C-alpha cells in the first residue's frame, strides 16, 4: 500500500503549457489511421510545431484518427503535401535540419546527435512496412536510428516517433 498519499491526477488537473519546439514531423505514406492519431497525440504532448502529412498518409477528418488522437488533430497544426520530397525541400529552404528516423548503413544512434545545436528540425517518418522512402533518404541532411536491443530491428512508427521526439525535445 502507498503510504505517501500519492494520488493519480485526472485530466481536469492538467494545465496545458502550450510550449512548442522548432520541430516538424513529416509523415510519408503512414497509412494506418491509428498510427497517425497516435502521432498527433505525441505531437501535442511533446510540443511539436506541426505535422506534414504526405503521400498516402491518412489525413483528418478521419474518425479512427480522431478517436486515437483524443481529438488532438483539431489542435496540432498540420498540412497535406502530395509529394513528400517537395515538402522536404520546402522545410529545408526554411532552415530546418531534415533528419530521417530510419536504420540504414549510414545512420547514427539518435542519442549521439546534438539537436540543441541544430536549431530547427524536421523529423521524417516513413510507411509502416517499408520505412522511409529512398527518395527522401537521398535528400536528408542526416539519418538517425533508435538502438534496438532485442531480436527485432524495428518498432511501430508511432512508438518510434514518440522515442525520437522525446529525445529531440529533451535537447531542444
Secondary structure, DSSP 4 states (H G I P E B T S, - for coil): --SS---PPPGGG-------EEEEEEEES---HHHHHHHHHHHHHHTEEEEEEETT---SS-HHHHHHHTTGGGTSEEEEES-HHHHHHHHHHTT-EEEEE---SS-EEGGGS-HHHH-SEEEEE-BTTTBS-HHHHTT-SEEEE----SS-S---HHHHHHHHHHHHHHH-
